Amino acid sequence: MNDGSLPGVYVHVPFCRTKCPYCDFYSVTSPEMATVWLDAVGMEARHYGDLFARVDSVYIGGGTPSLLEDAILAGLLDRLRGEFALEPGSEVTIEINPGDASIDKLRFMKDLGVNRVSIGVQSFDERELRFLQRRHTAAQAEKTFEEARASGFDNVGVDLIYGFAGHDGKAWLHSLERVAALGPEHVSCYQMTIEAGTPFGRMHAEGTLGSLDEERQADLFLMASEFLEKNGYLHYEVSNYSLGKERRSRHNMKYWRHIPYLGLGPSAHSFHGNRRWWNVRSVEEYCRRIDRGGMPVEAAESLESEQLNLERLFLGFRTIDGVALASLAECENAGTLLDRLCKSGLVSIVDGRVVPTPRGFLVADSLPLLFDHS
Ligand code: SF4
């Protein structure tokens, strides 16, 4: 089976060379624990070998996976293949940072069976890259992209960030034009959110860092949607675009379709059946627990069927899969609501499904609440 309906495995690599001031993902800047972490991930994977026996996607994210030494990367893929049966044609993605991944590293990844890379470019504007405290230039990002192509990757994603204080349409259009000129198979455009506990969060609280108002954020969002769609990309999820349905991120689709996924490593989240669980954030604590023969799970929850249904609505309205009309049947005034939403250009009805438009994506989180009948 190769239709994306099997579970996927995510591995969280908790190491970064430096911390970007806006980032809330868990990572430490001391990679000395990489070997211990690798052994711990291998042990954790062993625990789940039966529950997730066959998988069709592996996503190595973080953190900065491209920082891992070749032997660690090879060991990681070995351990994953030892515990899970990867279906033929599985999507195997690794996140890379421009500048960290030399062409030799990229070739090595390709030889290991990685068939998709996701490059954290964030911006093609030098001023913005300095503001975001990225460690690479726009030229380095383009070089990494070209080297990924030269290494044989025909499935490449590029991540961009928009909507920070002072971000203007001209600069955003420049990054969009650069990405369209490169022509990756996948583009993610993430809206900057100021996270408490990050340096940007602290600056914002102190009043030394502003934020962009909602209206301006919405303009930049719609600018990206219109521009990328004109350039052949399918706006298939709030923040994600692909060159056709085939190039959607198979792994990330599992999150939006309630397909089981296993998260290995510190802070990783998992979902199976009606159960969700997540690991402790600290890499030290994660390794310690596994070393003592325990599990690194911090907490778990079982979702009632009403919760699962509501979540299905939330996830559905985030993608162009939308939600089945039938699933709204219990909402008494669904017909009137849908009529209003269609007239406002927020959704359309396609083959018995309610599908959000790009403007609908802007309010994706509030659409399900209109239909909630619990
Ligand atoms: S944005 Fe990426 S490189 Fe920067 S701190 Fe977060 S995970 Fe590390």
Boltz pocket constraint, residues with backbone or C-beta under 6 A from the ligand:
constraints:
  - pocket:
      binder: B
      contacts: [[A, 15], [A, 16], [A, 18], [A, 19], [A, 20], [A, 23], [A, 24], [A, 25], [A, 27], [A, 62], [A, 63], [A, 64], [A, 97], [A, 120]]
      max_distance: 6.0
